[in-house]
Amino acid sequence: MDHRLLLPPPETGPFERLRECLRSAYSDDASDRVPFDWSTQTIAPAQTAAGDPELAYDRRADQRSKMSVYRSARLRWKGREGLCLIRNLSPTGMMCRSHARPAKDDRIEVEMRSGDCVAGLVMWAKDGLFGVRFDHAVDVATLLNTRSPGQGQVQRMPRLAATCTATLVTDEGSQNIGLLDISQGGAKIEAIGLREDHVVTLAVPGLDMRRGVVRWAQDSRAGIAFYHPLPFEALARWAVERPLN
């Protein structure tokens, strides 16, 4: 029950106003309540969801017991790939922000850091935000789990597939290498002559250079862990604006 003080219209008398205040504050029926704006000390107009899809989605999500989160995930739609930030999540849907900006009625798939994927339909999209209705109800706790079962290790950040040329700088010099995938925390590359614990600097066109260490190397491929992660906004924007080879 909402116990905020809600005032009746000002044309009523003082006793009627007091009676209506008490009735409104303690009544279970909120259908005729009129909120009082304390900033102006006037009766505030009722806020409606008409014409505001984000507000309408939020109200529906409230009824679904949504959970506010701030979690990055990989987004796929129409054969494309990008990053999104999940703002809130419920068993039947989510609200996300992304530079990718899928449109209303687009089919999308979101891969969480737990490795689980959820598919759904974009119900609305506005100013980089969009609401998704899942095809099937999900277990929110499972989706938000970021630890490998039985290992207790935090899973890696969402990775984006990449097919572009980058520059790798080592103590021996620099070489052009193939970038296979990249995340905020690291990258997988195609290069020769690398070994584990090799300190390197990776320069990807469109992104700031990142210094890191080779975590594994096998045949002509290697994995690099950055000392300092890439900012989410920078990588998300790069995913949309990068040239396609």
Residue, then its C-alpha position, 0 to 999 in steps of 0.5 A: m500500500d502506498h502511504r504517501l499523502l495524497l490530496p483531494p481537489p482544492e475546491t473542497g472544504p478543509f474538513e472534506r480535504l482532511r477526510e479525503c487525505l486520510r481516506s486516500a492514504y489508507s485506502d486499498d483502492a488507488s484507482d482515484r488517487v491524485p498525487f500531490d506535487w511537493s515541489t509546487q504544492t499543487i495537485a500533479p496530473a496523473q502520469t500515463a504510459a500513452g505515447d511513452p513505450e519505455l514507461a509502458y514497458d517499465r510498468r509491465a516489467d514492475q508487474r513481472s517483478k523485474m530485477s535491475v541489473y547492469r550487465s554486458a551481453r552479446l547481441r545478435w540480430k539479422g546476421r549482425e553482432g554487437l554488445c548491449l547493456i542489460r538494464n533490467l531483467s525478468p522471467t519474461g523479458m528485459m530492457c537493454r541499451s545498445h549502440a546497435r539499435p535493433a528495431k521494433d519487431d526484430r528477432i534477437e538473441v542475447e548471450m549472457r556471461s553465463g553462456d546461456c542464450v535467450a531469444g525474443l522479440v523487440m517490442w519497442a525501441k527508443d533512443g538506444l533503449f529497447g524492450v524484449r519479450f522472451d520466447h520462453a520464460v527464463d530463470v533469472a538467477t541462472l542467467l545472472n550466474t557468472r561462475s563456471p559450475g563446480q569451478g568457482q571462476v568468473q567467466r569471461m566478458p562477452r566476445l565479438a567475432a572479428t575478421c580484421t588486421a591488427t598490429l602486434v608489438t613485442d620486444e622483437g618488433s611489430q607484425n601484422i596479425g589477424l584478429l579473431d575475436i575481442s572482448q573488453g578483457g582480451a583478444k584471440i589472434e592469429a600470429i606466429g612466434l608467440r609464447e605464454d607470458h609474452v608481454v605484447t601491445l595490441a593495436v586494433p584500428g578504431l580502438d585504443m592500444r592495449r598492453g597485455v600478456v599472452r595467456w596461451a599459444q598454440d600453433s599459430r593462434a594465441g590468447i591475450a589478456f589485457y592489463h586494463p580492460l577496454p571501456f564498454e562504450a568504446l568496444a560497443r561503438w566499434a562493433v557497430e562502426r567497424p569496417l567489414n572485411 
